[in-house]
Amino acid sequence: MEDKLNKVKFILHKYNQEHLLNFYKELTNVQKDKLLDQILNINFDIILHLYEQSKIDVLDSTEEIEPLPYCIKSSLEPNKLKQYINLGAKAIKNGKVGVITLAGGQGSRLGFNGPKGTFYLETNPKKSLFEILCDYIKDASKKYKANIKWYIMTSTHNYFDTINFFEHNNYFNYDRNNILFFTQENLPIIDTNGKLVLSEIYKINFASNGNGNLFSSLKRNNLIANMKSNKIEWLFVGGVDNVLLNPLDPSFIGYTIDSKCEVGSKTLFKESPSNKSWVFAKKDGKPAIVDCENFTEEISKIKDSKGNYLYRETNMLAHLFSIKAIEKMSNIELKYHRAFRKNAFVNYEGMKQVPDSPNIYKFEQFVFDAFSYFSKIALFRVDSNKEYAPIKSFNGPYNPEIATERYTNLRFDN
Ligand code: UTP
């Protein structure tokens, strides 16, 4: 242990992180060993490089971006829509479509203790977010008489809680062989002075490294091979918290297949020109979602000759990737974005403190950064009233009460 300790001290001194051993003398031998191992497994070069890099904020500029074509579902001719629905339905029926749910987030804005998918909606009967998703998959499986594989990505932290929840609920009566869980990776979080943070006096605080870690995690867990052996050709990728998200919408699947694109994404129309949501656009000639905070009003007003807005399509985290696209992305390291979040930490007196406002940075890869690795993308605008009711926090616009009401109206009153 002495050798290990010396090695760790050397590393911490090199990276100016000696505070991580502030409470070392108070720990039991098991705790000491755990902490030393944790430190030895951290790549400080990577995390501190990300921290330094992220201090340089780069905003997209109007000169660099160009519009992307999109299709508005509600404006489609009935025959055209039917054609897409038939094409998508055929792919589902033939077992060519799988579902990936991104459930590795911390749900920090909601502040719910446990995996977000286990959060219950006050519907009658009560339903968890996981059950709501499973219902959509079960319905499609029944309707199309298909075996639909469901891949669920969790964090290392909530992996067992997630599996136990499914066990406890008998996999919501869906065939458990069709549900596969896997973990994504994580990174240490860091405070505003560039210091790693303790979650306990013997433990460093890690957070999931963003939903864009999906691709490499699928590869690491050998799931791309699993998808191929199941003859899956398309993977729907969506979040865990939008209660109106139907992962098996044949019109979207059919539209993407028909477009001959490797990637498709549902979009929502940005109603207010001053809304700062990132928008779909070509950046450096490639599909992307761009942060145009400083010029959002300006570009929101630009229309084409037919009167269609060019930069009003926003992301709702509902994508379709071909298996080839997934495989390609699994060999590419996506860039990291920095998020400023609220996180409990151990203070200099060794006391656990819960902050009132954001206090730490975490580094995340985003699934949508994959788009720029393709020459085109099939954008399919849908109606936010029918398809978008996520749960993000108790107080904001995306709260459980509104989500429950909208889910109840659409799902039970039809
Ligand atoms: P959000 O960015 O909304 O994160 O993730 P969140 O965890 O739900 O909530 P906050 O931001 O901490 O308050 C959108 C989707 O991506 C998943 C989430 O589980 C959610 O379904 N996600 C996010 C991951 O799978 N992994 C991550 O590392 C981050």
Boltz pocket constraint, residues with backbone or C-beta under 6 A from the ligand:
constraints:
  - pocket:
      binder: B
      contacts: [[A, 101], [A, 102], [A, 103], [A, 104], [A, 105], [A, 106], [A, 107], [A, 108], [A, 109], [A, 110], [A, 116], [A, 153], [A, 184], [A, 185], [A, 208], [A, 209], [A, 210], [A, 211], [A, 238], [A, 239], [A, 240], [A, 241], [A, 317], [A, 364], [A, 391], [A, 392]]
      max_distance: 6.0
